[in-house]
C-alpha cells in the first residue's frame, strides 16, 4: 500500500512537472499574472503562497462592492432620466396635438401656395418662351425702320436686318406645323411684308445709285455689288434693275460717242480732237469710230465685270434661291439658271445699242457717198476685223455682231457695184492688144487695184478656215472680168501671139497673187493654164523647127512606113528620099542648124518670162531631136537592107541614104544644145 501511495505521489509530481514544463510562459494571462505579482513585491515564501489566495479573493470582493455601489448611483441617475423622459413624452404629446390642430388650419393655405408656386413656374416658363420668341421672330421698331424706310441708308445694318428677316421668314414655317397655325401665319405674313418692302427699298436705292455711278472709277462702290447680289434673290426686280441700268448706260455711251464725233459743248474735258474734225480720210474716219466703240466696249465690259461677276457665282446662287422661293418664275428645266459671262455680254451689247445705231448711220453714209471700189473693200475688211474682235470680246451671239454683218454686207455690195461700173466702163473701151503683147492697160489698172485689195484682205486677219473663200468673191469681181476681156482679145489673135499674150497676162496676175497664201488655189489654176499655153507654144516651136529644117517632109514621107523589112525597103523609092531630094533636104538642114535656136527664140521674144522662152525652145528642140533620131533610124535600117541585097546580087551598089543625108543625131543635139 505504501508502494501504491508512493507510486501515486510520483505520478502526481511527474504530472505537475509535466504541466509546469508544458506551460507556455509566453501566454498573455500568465504574463499579466507574473507582472501583477512582481508589482506587489510578493516573495515566494510558504506564508505568502498561503495568503495569496485570500488576498486575491479579498480584493475581488472589494472590487465587486465598488461596482455595486457605482451601479446604485447609475440606477439613481436612470430614475431621474426616466422622470425627465416621462415629462418630455407628455410635452411631445401636447405639441403633437397642437401641431395637428395647426396642420388642420394651415393645410388649405399650403395647398393654395403649392398651386400658386406651380402657376408661377408656368408663367416664368411662358415668359422665357415669349422673350425667346420675341427675340427670334420679331423685328424691333428700329430694325423695321432701317429695313423699310427710304430715309434710312442701305448700310451694314440694313443687310444684317434683312438677313435676320429672311431667317425669321424661313423659321416661321416651322410654326405652321403646330396645332395652332395662327401665330405662324401672322409671323409669316409680317416677315413677308418686311422682306418685300426691304427689296423694294433696295431696288429703288440701286436705281438711284446707277444714275450717279461712275464706271470709270476702278474702285466701284462695294455696297452696290453687294446690293446687286442680294437683289438677285428677286429675279424680276434684278432683271428690271438691269434693264434700267442698260437704258441709262445706253444714253451715256450714246452721248459720249456723239461728243467724241462732233465735240459738242455739252461734253466737258475732251482730251482729243473730235473724230469728224481730225479724220479727213474716209477709211480713217470709219476706223476711228470703230476704235472708239471697241475701246468703250472694253472699258464697259471690264467695269461691269467688276460690278456683276467679280463675286464669282454669288449672283447665280442668289437667283437660284429666288427661283426656289418663287417657282412660277422658273422657265424650262433644261435652261441654265444664270450664266454670268453670257449675261455680262448681253448687258454690254444692250449698253452699246445707241452707239451701234449712230455708228451704223455714219458708216453707211461714208460707204454710199464714195464710188471708189477699193475704199469700199477696205472699209469692209476693217469692219470684218472689228467683227472678229467683238466676237471674241462679246461672244458670237452678241447683237452687236448684227451691226457688223450689216455694215460689212453693205460695204461689199457697194464694192461689187463700183467694180461692175468700172468693168462696164472698161469693156466699152476695149481695143486691140498691145503690139509687144504685154498686159493691156486695163489689166494693169485692175492689178494695181487687186494688189491694194489683197493687201487689205491680208491685214484684216480673216478667219483661217475661210480666208480663200472670202477672197474668192473679190477675185470674181476685181479680176475675172478683166481676164475675160484678155481672153476675148486672145480670140482675135493668131498663134503664137495669142498664147504669148495669154501667158504674159497670167504671169502679171500671178506676180500680184503669189505672195498671199489665201490665193494659192487661184495661183495653182493659173499655173495650169500657163502650162497649157506653154504646151501650145512648144508645139508651135516644134512645128517651126521641123518646117524650117525640112525635116517635116521626111517625117510625112515616113508616116506610112512600118518596122517590117518589106516596108523599110520601100524608103529609097519615096519621093522625099530620092538622091536629089534627100541631098536638098540635107543642105536645107545644114543651113538651118547654125541659127536654129536663135530663130526659134525670136518667135517668142515678146514673151515676158525669158526663162520660159528658154524652156519652151529647149523642149521643142528636144522633140525635134527625137524626130531626127526617128528619121535617122529609118535611114540606117533601109541602108542595111539595101547593102545585104546588093551583096547577094553582086551588082553595082546604089548610093547609101546615109551618104546623101550625113548628119547624125549626136551632131544635131550638140548644135541645138
C-alpha positions in Angstrom: 0.0 0.0 0.0 2.9 2.2 0.7 4.2 1.3 -2.6 0.9 2.3 -4.2 0.9 5.6 -2.3 4.5 6.2 -3.4 3.6 5.4 -6.9 0.6 7.9 -7.0 2.8 10.6 -5.4 5.4 10.2 -8.0 2.8 10.2 -10.8 1.2 13.4 -9.4 4.6 15.0 -9.2 5.5 14.0 -12.7 2.2 15.2 -13.9 2.8 18.5 -12.2 6.2 18.8 -13.5 5.0 18.0 -17.0 2.2 20.6 -16.6 4.7 23.2 -15.5 7.1 22.4 -18.2 4.4 22.3 -20.9 3.0 25.6 -19.8 3.8 28.4 -22.2 5.1 31.4 -20.4 4.5 33.4 -23.5 0.8 33.3 -22.7 -0.7 36.8 -22.0 -2.6 35.7 -18.9 0.5 34.1 -17.3 2.5 37.2 -18.3 -0.1 39.5 -16.7 -0.2 37.4 -13.6 3.5 37.5 -13.2 3.6 41.2 -13.8 0.9 41.6 -11.1 2.9 39.5 -8.6 6.0 41.4 -9.5 4.2 44.8 -8.9 3.0 43.6 -5.5 6.5 42.8 -4.5 5.5 39.3 -3.4 8.1 37.0 -2.4 8.0 33.3 -3.0 7.6 32.0 0.6 5.2 29.5 2.1 3.4 32.2 4.1 3.0 34.3 1.0 1.7 31.4 -1.0 -0.9 30.6 1.7 -2.1 34.2 2.0 -2.1 34.8 -1.7 -5.5 33.3 -2.5 -7.1 35.0 0.4 -5.6 38.4 -0.6 -6.9 37.9 -4.1 -10.3 36.9 -3.0 -10.5 39.9 -0.6 -9.5 42.3 -3.4 -12.1 40.7 -5.7 -14.8 41.2 -3.1 -13.8 44.9 -2.6 -13.9 45.5 -6.3 -17.3 43.9 -6.6 -18.6 46.1 -3.8 -17.3 49.2 -5.5 -19.0 48.1 -8.7 -22.3 47.5 -6.9 -22.0 51.0 -5.3 -21.4 52.5 -8.8 -24.4 50.7 -10.3 -26.5 52.1 -7.5 -25.6 55.6 -8.4 -26.3 54.7 -12.1 -29.7 53.4 -11.1 -30.5 56.7 -9.3 -29.5 58.6 -12.4 -31.6 56.3 -14.6 -34.6 57.0 -12.4 -34.1 60.8 -12.8 -33.8 60.3 -16.6 -37.0 58.2 -16.7 -38.8 61.0 -14.9 -37.4 63.5 -17.4 -38.4 61.3 -20.3 -41.9 61.0 -19.0 -42.2 64.8 -18.8 -40.8 65.0 -22.3 -43.3 62.5 -23.6 -46.2 64.5 -22.1 -44.8 67.6 -23.6 -44.5 65.9 -27.0 -48.0 64.6 -26.9 -49.2 68.1 -26.1 -47.1 69.5 -29.0 -48.4 66.9 -31.4 -51.9 67.9 -30.6 -51.1 71.5 -31.2 -49.3 70.6 -34.5 -52.2 68.5 -35.6 -54.5 71.4 -34.9 -52.2 73.8 -36.7 -51.9 71.4 -39.7 -55.6 71.2 -40.0 -55.7 75.0 -40.0 -52.8 75.6 -42.5 -53.5 72.7 -44.9 -55.7 74.8 -47.3 -53.2 77.6 -47.3 -50.3 75.2 -48.2 -52.4 73.6 -51.0 -53.1 77.1 -52.4 -49.4 78.1 -52.0 -48.4 74.9 -53.9 -50.8 75.7 -56.7 -49.5 79.3 -56.9 -45.9 78.2 -57.0 -46.7 75.8 -59.9 -48.5 78.6 -61.7 -45.6 80.9 -61.1 -43.2 78.4 -62.7 -45.5 78.1 -65.7 -45.7 81.8 -66.0 -41.9 82.1 -65.8 -41.6 79.4 -68.5 -44.0 81.2 -70.7 -42.2 84.4 -70.1 -38.9 82.8 -71.2 -40.6 81.4 -74.3 -42.2 84.7 -75.0 -38.9 86.5 -74.6 -37.2 83.9 -76.9 -40.0 84.2 -79.4 -39.8 88.0 -79.4 -36.1 87.9 -79.7 -36.1 85.4 -82.6 -39.3 86.1 -84.5 -40.0 89.7 -84.1 -38.1 92.7 -85.6 -37.8 95.8 -83.4 -39.2 99.1 -84.5 -35.7 100.5 -85.1 -34.8 97.5 -87.2 -38.1 97.8 -89.1 -37.4 101.4 -89.9 -33.9 100.6 -91.1 -35.3 97.8 -93.2 -38.2 99.6 -94.9 -37.7 103.3 -94.6 -36.3 105.0 -97.7 -34.9 107.8 -95.5 -32.5 105.3 -93.9 -29.3 104.4 -95.8 -28.6 101.0 -97.2 -25.7 100.0 -95.0 -24.4 97.0 -93.0 -27.3 97.3 -90.5 -29.8 97.1 -93.4 -28.2 93.9 -94.7 -28.0 92.3 -91.3 -31.6 93.1 -90.6 -32.7 91.7 -94.0 -30.7 88.5 -93.3 -32.5 88.2 -89.9 -35.9 88.9 -91.5 -35.3 86.2 -94.1 -34.3 83.8 -91.3 -37.5 84.7 -89.4 -39.5 84.0 -92.6 -37.8 80.6 -93.0 -38.1 79.6 -89.4 -41.8 80.7 -89.2 -42.6 77.9 -91.5 -41.9 75.6 -88.5 -44.7 77.2 -86.6 -47.1 76.1 -89.3 -46.5 72.5 -88.2 -48.1 73.1 -84.8 -51.7 72.7 -83.9 -52.3 76.4 -83.7 -51.2 77.8 -87.0 -52.5 81.3 -86.4 -49.2 82.5 -84.9 -47.1 81.0 -87.7 -49.3 82.6 -90.4 -49.1 86.0 -88.6 -45.3 85.9 -88.4 -45.0 84.6 -91.9 -47.2 87.4 -93.2 -45.4 90.1 -91.2 -42.0 88.9 -92.3 -43.1 88.6 -95.9 -44.2 92.2 -95.9 -41.0 93.4 -94.3 -38.8 91.5 -96.8 -40.8 92.7 -99.8 -40.6 96.3 -98.5 -36.8 95.8 -98.0 -36.3 94.6 -101.5 -38.3 97.5 -102.9 -36.2 99.9 -100.9 -33.1 98.1 -102.2 -34.4 98.2 -105.8 -35.0 102.0 -105.6 -31.7 102.6 -103.9 -29.8 100.7 -106.6 -31.7 102.7 -109.3 -30.6 106.0 -107.7 -27.0 104.7 -107.4 -27.0 103.7 -111.1 -27.9 107.3 -112.0 -24.7 108.6 -110.4 -22.5 105.5 -110.7 -19.1 106.3 -112.3 -17.9 103.2 -114.1 -14.7 104.9 -115.0 -13.7 104.7 -111.3 -11.9 101.4 -110.8 -12.9 101.4 -107.1 -16.6 100.8 -107.7 -18.7 101.0 -104.5 -18.7 97.6 -102.9 -22.1 98.2 -101.4 -23.6 98.3 -105.0 -22.1 94.9 -105.8 -23.4 93.5 -102.5 -26.8 95.1 -103.2 -27.0 93.5 -106.6 -26.1 90.1 -105.2 -28.9 90.4 -102.6 -31.4 91.8 -105.1 -30.7 88.8 -107.4 -32.8 86.8 -104.9 -35.8 88.6 -106.6 -35.1 87.8 -110.2 -37.9 90.1 -111.5 -36.5 93.1 -109.6 -33.0 92.2 -110.6 -33.9 92.0 -114.3 -35.8 95.2 -114.1 -32.8 96.8 -112.5 -30.6 95.5 -115.3 -33.0 97.0 -117.8 -32.9 100.3 -116.1 -29.1 100.2 -115.9 -28.8 99.2 -119.6 -31.0 102.1 -120.7 -29.1 104.6 -118.6 -25.7 103.3 -119.9 -27.0 103.4 -123.4 -27.8 107.1 -123.1 -24.5 107.8 -121.5 -22.5 105.9 -124.1 -24.5 107.4 -127.0 -23.8 110.9 -125.7 -20.2 110.2 -125.2 -19.9 108.8 -128.7 -21.7 111.7 -130.2 -19.4 114.1 -128.3 -16.3 112.2 -129.5 -17.6 112.6 -133.1 -18.6 116.2 -133.0 -17.0 117.7 -129.9 -20.3 119.1 -128.6 -20.1 121.7 -125.9 -22.2 119.6 -123.6 -19.4 117.3 -123.0 -16.6 118.6 -120.9 -12.9 117.6 -120.5 -12.4 116.4 -124.1 -8.7 115.4 -124.3 -8.7 114.7 -128.0 -10.0 116.4 -131.1 -13.4 115.4 -132.4 -13.2 112.5 -134.8 -15.1 114.3 -137.6 -12.6 117.2 -137.4 -9.5 115.0 -137.2 -10.2 112.1 -139.6 -10.4 113.6 -143.1 -9.8 110.3 -144.8 -13.0 108.2 -145.0 -11.2 105.0 -144.0 -9.6 106.6 -141.0 -12.9 108.1 -140.1 -14.6 104.7 -140.0 -11.5 103.2 -138.3 -11.6 105.9 -135.6 -15.3 105.3 -134.9 -14.8 101.6 -134.7 -11.7 102.0 -132.5 -13.7 104.3 -130.1 -16.5 101.7 -130.0 -14.0 98.9 -129.2 -12.3 101.0 -126.5 -15.7 101.8 -125.0 -16.7 98.2 -125.1 -13.6 97.0 -123.4 -13.9 99.6 -120.7 -17.6 98.9 -120.2 -17.1 95.1 -120.0 -14.2 95.5 -117.5 -16.3 97.8 -115.3 -19.4 95.6 -115.5 -17.4 92.5 -114.9 -16.2 94.0 -111.6 -19.8 95.1 -110.8 -21.7 91.9 -111.7 -19.5 88.8 -111.7 -16.5 89.8 -109.6 -18.0 87.8 -106.7 -17.9 84.6 -108.5 -21.2 82.7 -108.6 -22.9 84.7 -105.9 -25.5 86.2 -108.2 -26.2 82.8 -109.7 -26.8 81.3 -106.3 -29.0 84.2 -105.3 -31.1 83.9 -108.4 -31.4 80.2 -107.9 -32.6 80.8 -104.3 -35.1 83.3 -105.6 -36.4 80.9 -108.2 -36.8 78.2 -105.5 -38.9 80.6 -103.4 -40.8 81.8 -106.5 -41.0 78.7 -108.7 -43.6 80.2 -111.0 -40.8 82.4 -112.4 -38.8 79.3 -113.4 -38.7 78.6 -117.2 -37.5 75.4 -118.9 -35.9 73.0 -116.5 -33.0 72.4 -119.0 -32.3 76.1 -119.3 -29.3 77.3 -117.3 -30.4 79.5 -114.4 -27.8 82.2 -114.8 -24.6 82.4 -117.0 -22.5 85.2 -115.7 -20.4 85.8 -118.8 -23.3 85.4 -121.1 -25.4 87.9 -119.1 -22.4 90.2 -119.0 -22.0 90.1 -122.8 -25.7 90.7 -123.3 -25.7 93.6 -120.9 -22.7 95.2 -122.7 -24.4 94.7 -126.0 -27.5 96.4 -124.8 -25.4 99.3 -123.4 -23.9 99.7 -126.9 -27.3 99.9 -128.7 -27.2 103.6 -129.1 -23.6 103.7 -130.2 -24.3 100.9 -132.7 -27.2 102.8 -134.2 -25.1 106.0 -134.6 -22.1 104.1 -135.9 -24.3 102.4 -138.5 -25.7 105.7 -139.7 -22.3 107.3 -140.1 -20.6 104.3 -141.7 -23.3 103.8 -144.2 -23.1 107.5 -145.2 -19.4 107.0 -145.8 -19.9 103.9 -147.8 -22.6 105.3 -150.0 -21.0 108.6 -150.6 -17.9 107.3 -152.3 -17.6 105.4 -155.6 -14.1 104.1 -155.0 -14.3 100.3 -155.0 -11.0 99.9 -153.1 -12.2 102.2 -150.4 -15.5 100.2 -150.0 -13.5 97.0 -149.8 -11.0 98.4 -147.3 -13.9 99.5 -145.2 -15.5 96.0 -145.5 -12.2 94.4 -144.3 -11.9 96.9 -141.5 -15.4 96.1 -140.4 -14.6 92.4 -140.7 -11.5 92.8 -138.5 -13.5 94.5 -135.8 -16.3 92.0 -136.1 -13.9 89.2 -135.2 -12.5 91.4 -132.4 -16.0 92.0 -131.0 -16.9 88.3 -131.4 -14.0 87.3 -129.2 -14.9 90.1 -126.7 -18.7 89.6 -126.5 -19.3 86.1 -128.0 -20.6 85.0 -131.3 -24.3 85.5 -130.3 -23.9 89.2 -129.5 -26.5 91.5 -131.0 -23.6 93.9 -131.8 -22.3 91.5 -134.4 -25.5 92.0 -136.5 -24.4 95.6 -137.0 -21.0 94.5 -138.3 -22.6 91.9 -140.6 -25.0 94.6 -141.9 -22.2 97.1 -142.5 -19.8 94.5 -144.0 -22.6 93.4 -146.4 -23.3 97.0 -147.3 -19.7 97.7 -147.9 -19.3 94.6 -150.1 -22.4 95.4 -152.1 -21.0 98.9 -152.7 -17.7 97.3 -153.7 -19.3 95.0 -156.1 -21.5 97.8 -157.6 -18.5 100.0 -158.0 -16.4 97.2 -159.6 -19.2 96.4 -162.0 -19.5 100.0 -163.1 -15.7 100.1 -163.6 -15.8 96.8 -165.6 -18.6 98.1 -167.7 -16.6 101.3 -168.5 -13.5 99.3 -169.4 -15.4 96.9 -171.6 -16.7 99.8 -173.7 -13.1 101.0 -174.2 -11.6 97.6 -175.0 -9.2 97.8 -178.0 -6.6 95.5 -179.5 -3.8 94.0 -177.6 -0.5 96.0 -177.3 2.0 95.4 -180.1 4.5 93.9 -177.7 1.8 91.5 -176.4 2.3 92.9 -172.8 -0.7 93.1 -170.5 -3.2 95.7 -171.6 -3.6 98.9 -169.7 -6.9 98.0 -168.3 -5.4 94.8 -166.8 -2.5 96.8 -165.3 -5.0 99.1 -163.6 -7.0 96.1 -162.4 -3.9 94.5 -161.0 -2.9 97.7 -159.2 -6.4 97.7 -157.6 -6.1 94.0 -156.9 -2.8 94.5 -155.2 -4.4 97.0 -152.8 -7.4 94.7 -152.2 -5.2 91.7 -151.5 -3.1 93.7 -149.0 -6.2 95.0 -147.3 -7.6 91.5 -147.1 -4.3 90.1 -145.7 -4.2 92.7 -143.0 -7.8 92.2 -142.0 -6.9 88.9 -140.1 -9.8 87.0 -141.7 -10.7 83.6 -140.2 -8.1 81.0 -141.2 -10.7 78.5 -142.3 -12.4 80.9 -144.7 -9.5 83.0 -146.0 -9.6 81.6 -149.5 -13.4 81.5 -149.7 -13.5 85.1 -148.5 -11.1 86.4 -151.2 -12.7 84.3 -153.9 -15.6 86.8 -154.2 -13.1 89.6 -154.6 -11.3 87.8 -157.4 -14.6 87.2 -159.2 -15.4 90.9 -159.1 -11.9 92.5 -159.4 -10.0 90.1 -161.6 -12.2 87.6 -163.5 -14.0 90.3 -165.7 -10.6 91.7 -166.8 -9.2 88.2 -167.5 -12.3 87.6 -169.6 -11.5 90.7 -171.5 -8.0 89.5 -172.2 -9.4 86.1 -173.3 -11.6 88.0 -175.8 -8.6 89.8 -177.2 -6.8 86.4 -177.5 -9.6 85.0 -179.7 -8.8 87.5 -182.4 -5.1 86.8 -182.5 -3.1 84.2 -184.3 -0.6 81.7 -182.9 1.8 82.1 -181.2 0.7 85.6 -180.4 -2.5 84.5 -178.6 -0.6 82.1 -176.3 2.2 84.6 -175.6 -0.3 87.3 -174.8 -2.3 85.0 -172.5 0.8 83.9 -170.7 2.0 87.5 -170.2 -1.4 88.4 -168.7 -1.4 85.4 -166.4 2.2 86.0 -165.3 1.3 89.6 -164.4 -1.6 88.4 -162.3 0.5 85.7 -160.7 3.1 88.2 -159.6 0.4 90.1 -157.7 -1.3 87.0 -156.1 1.7 84.7 -155.4 2.8 86.4 -152.1 -0.6 85.7 -150.4 -1.5 82.2 -149.1 -5.2 82.8 -149.5 -4.8 82.9 -153.3 -2.9 79.6 -153.6 -5.8 77.9 -155.3 -6.2 80.6 -157.9 -2.4 80.7 -158.5 -2.4 76.9 -159.0 -5.2 77.3 -161.5 -3.3 79.9 -163.4 -0.2 77.7 -163.3 -2.2 75.0 -165.0 -3.5 77.5 -167.6 0.0 78.8 -168.2 1.2 75.3 -168.7 -1.5 74.7 -171.3 -0.5 77.8 -173.2 3.2 76.8 -172.9 2.5 73.4 -174.3 0.9 75.0 -177.3 4.0 77.2 -177.7 6.1 74.1 -177.5 4.0 72.5 -180.3 4.4 75.7 -182.3 8.1 75.8 -181.9 8.4 72.1 -182.7 6.5 72.7 -185.9 8.6 75.7 -186.7 11.9 73.7 -186.2 10.6 70.8 -188.3 9.3 73.0 -191.1 12.3 75.3 -191.2 14.8 72.4 -191.2 12.9 70.5 -193.9 12.6 67.5 -191.5 8.7 67.6 -191.7 8.8 66.5 -195.3 10.8 63.4 -194.4 8.6 62.7 -191.4 5.5 62.9 -193.6 7.1 60.5 -196.1 7.9 58.0 -193.3 4.4 58.3 -191.8 3.2 55.2 -193.7 6.4 53.2 -193.2 6.3 50.4 -190.6 9.0 48.4 -189.0 8.8 45.4 -191.4 11.6 44.7 -193.8 9.3 45.0 -196.9 8.1 48.4 -195.7 11.7 49.6 -194.9 12.9 48.5 -198.3 10.5 51.0 -200.0 12.1 54.1 -198.3 14.6 54.8 -201.1 11.7 54.7 -203.5 9.9 57.5 -201.7 10.0 60.9 -203.5 11.4 62.7 -200.4 14.2 60.1 -200.1 15.4 60.1 -203.7 19.0 61.3 -204.1 18.3 64.7 -205.4 15.5 65.4 -202.8 17.5 63.9 -199.9 20.6 66.0 -200.8 18.5 69.1 -201.0 16.9 68.3 -197.6 20.5 67.8 -196.2 21.6 71.2 -197.5 18.4 72.8 -196.1 19.1 71.2 -192.7 22.7 72.4 -192.7 21.7 76.0 -193.5 19.0 75.8 -190.7 21.1 74.4 -187.8 23.6 77.3 -187.1 20.9 79.8 -186.2 18.0 77.4 -185.4 17.8 78.2 -181.7 18.1 82.0 -182.2 15.5 81.9 -184.9 13.1 79.8 -182.8 13.7 82.1 -179.8 12.9 85.1 -182.0 9.4 83.7 -182.3 8.9 84.1 -178.5 10.7 87.3 -178.0 7.5 89.1 -176.8 7.0 86.5 -174.0 7.8 88.4 -170.8 9.5 85.5 -168.9 12.9 84.8 -170.5 13.3 81.5 -168.7 10.0 80.3 -170.0 11.2 81.2 -173.5 14.3 79.1 -173.0 12.4 76.2 -171.5 9.9 76.1 -174.3 12.6 76.3 -177.0 14.6 73.6 -175.4 11.6 71.3 -175.1 10.8 71.9 -178.8 14.5 71.2 -179.7 14.4 68.0 -177.7 11.3 66.8 -179.5 13.0 67.9 -182.8 16.0 65.7 -181.9 13.7 62.8 -181.2 12.1 63.3 -184.7 15.5 63.4 -186.3 16.6 60.2 -184.4 13.5 58.5 -185.8 14.4 59.6 -189.4 18.0 58.6 -188.8 16.9 55.1 -187.6 14.8 54.6 -190.6 17.6 55.7 -193.0 20.1 53.3 -191.3 17.6 50.4 -191.4 16.9 51.0 -195.1 20.7 51.1 -195.9 21.3 47.8 -194.0 18.7 46.0 -196.0 19.9 47.6 -199.3 23.5 46.6 -198.8 22.5 43.0 -198.0 20.6 42.6 -201.2 23.4 44.2 -203.3 25.9 41.8 -201.8 23.8 38.8 -202.7 23.2 40.1 -206.3 26.8 41.4 -206.7 25.6 44.3 -208.7 27.0 47.8 -208.6 25.8 49.3 -205.2 23.3 52.2 -205.2 24.3 55.3 -203.2 23.6 54.9 -199.5 21.0 57.1 -197.9 23.4 57.9 -195.1 25.9 59.3 -197.6 23.2 61.6 -199.0 22.0 62.6 -195.6 25.2 62.5 -193.4 24.0 64.5 -190.3 23.9 62.3 -187.1 21.6 62.8 -184.1 24.6 63.4 -181.9 25.6 66.4 -184.1 22.0 67.7 -184.0 21.9 67.5 -180.2 25.2 69.4 -179.9 24.2 72.1 -182.3 20.8 72.5 -180.6 22.1 72.3 -177.0 
